[in-house]
Amino acid sequence: MKRAAWIAIAAAGLLVRPGGARSDKPAANAPGQDPKIEFERYKLDNGLEVILHQDNSIPLVAVDVWYHVGSGDEVPGKSGFAHLFEHMLFQGSKHIGEDKHFEILKGLGSSPNGSTNFDRTNYFEVVPSHHLETALWIESDRMGYLLPLLTKPSLRNQIDVVRNERRQSYDNEPYGKTRFTVSHLLHPEGHPYRDLVIGKHEDLEAASIDDVRDFYKKWYVPGNATLVVAGDFDSKTAKDLIKKWFGSFPKTERPVHRKLDLPVIKHAREEVQDSLAKLRRIEYVWHTPANLAPGDAELDILANAFAASGTGRLYKLLVHEKQLAQSVAAYQASRQYSSFFTISVTAKTGADMKEIERLLGEEIEKVRKEAISQREFDRAVVGMESGFVWGLEGLLARAETLQKYNHYVGNPDFITGDLDRYRKSSPAAIQKVAATYLGPEHRVEVLTVPAEGKK
C-alpha cells in the first residue's frame, strides 16, 4: 500500500494490530499491513448486540443502530414498509415526544438521519462526546417506546411523506420509470426484491395501524438490532450508559430471515417511454452473486474496466473515440440475497442506437472470452483499495464499516478479508465470472426513449 494511504490511516485514528493481537493503544502503522478498526463486541442479556470502537483523538462520538430488516424482508402487498418505518421512528416516541428527534439532536450540533435498503435499516447521529447519553436515550426510546405515540394521524402523515418522496425521487425523475421496469423484469412476482425500497403507492395507502404494530413487534426488537458507539468515550462509562438505556428491554431473539436463491431469468427486452428523459438510454442488466459471495468482487473490478471515467474501455470507445454516447456507467449492485450487474449507456442526440448496441455487445463478448489486461486489473484494485482507506476517516464511516461486516459475514473485523477479495483475484478469474453470468440469454435490456418521439 502506498505511503499516502498510510497517512490516511493515521489521520483516521485507526489502530493496527500486528499479527492480529488485540491492543488498547495505538500502534505504529507498518508498511504492508491493512488498517484495523479496534473494537469490542458483546451482547446484553436481552439480545442487543453492542460494538464499541474507541477513538479519543477528537471530542465526538457516533451512535449508529442497525435493525436487521430491509425491504427484502417484506411480503407481497406490504411493499415500502421497511422504509415507511424509517420515517415513523423520526415521528416520535413516548418519552421524547412528537417530532422532537431532529429538534433535540440539531440543538446539540448533530445532523441525525437514517436510511433503508433491501437488507437493513439504520439510524445514526454524531454528537459532542459529552452528549453521548442523549443520543443513547433517543435511540433507546425509538427501540422501546414507539407504539404509545403511534396514531392514525401520525401514520397518515408519514405515508403522505413517503408517497411524496416517491413522486419527487422516482415518478418525476428522468429515467425513474426505468428503475421500476428493470426491477420487475429481473424479479418474478412475489420476490422481495421485485419492488423498489420506496414501495408502491397502493401498498403504502393500504398500510394500517395493525400492520405497523406487527412490523414493529417482529423486527424492531433488541435481538434484531446492533448498536455501534464509535469515538471519544470511556469504555466503562459507555457500557454503563448502554445498560441503563437498553438493558431493561425484555429478551428477544432475531427473527428468521428467509433464504433466497439467485433468480434464473430468460432474455427480456422492453422499451420505456419517458416524458422527462431528454436522451435515449440503453441498460443491460444481469443477475449476479450476492454481496461478498464469490464473483461479487470480480464484477466490481470489471465495472471499473468497462466504465471508469477516462480509462474504461466502453467509456473510451463510446464517449471519446466514436462520440456516440453522452455517458457510460457500469456497476455491481451488491445485495444480501442476490445482486445485479448493470451497463448503462446514454446516447448523444442523433446517435445511431443500433451501432451503440452492436459495439456494446462486442465489448461484452470480449471480456467473456478474453481476460482484461493486467493494467486494467491493477488500476481498478489500487483505486478501490485507496478509496476504501480514505473512506475510513470519519467516525460514522468506521461505525458503518463495523456494522456492514457484522451484518453480512458476522465478523466486524473483515477489512483484510474484504480487500483480499480484490487483491487475490486475477484477470483470468474476472473472465471466468463474466463468461458465467453475463451471457445474452439471461440479460434484461431496457431502452428508455423520450416520449412523443423525441430523440
Secondary structure, 3 states (H helix, E strand, C coil): CCHHHHHHHHHCCCCCCHHHCCCCCCCCCCCCCCCCCCCEEEECCCCCEEEEEECCCCCEEEEEEEECCCHHHCCCCCCCHHHHHHHHHHHEECCCEECCHHHHHHCCCCCCEEEECCCCEEEEEEEEHHHHHHHHHHHHHHHHCCHHHCCHHHHHHHHHHHHHHHHHHHHCCCCHHHHHHHHHHHCCCCCCCCCCCCCCHHHHHCCCHHHHHHHHHHHCCHHHEEEEEEECCCHHHHHHHHHHHHCCCCCCCCCCCCCCCCCCCCCEEEEEEECCCCCCEEEEEEEECCCCCCCHHHHHHHHHHHHCCCCCHHHHHHHHHCCCEEEEEEEEECCCCCEEEEEEEEECCCCCHHHHHHHHHHHHHHHHHCCCCHHHHHHHHHHHHHHHHHCCCCHHHHHHHHHHHHHHHCCCCCHHHHHHHHHCCCHHHHHHHHHHHCCHHHCEEEEEEECCCCC
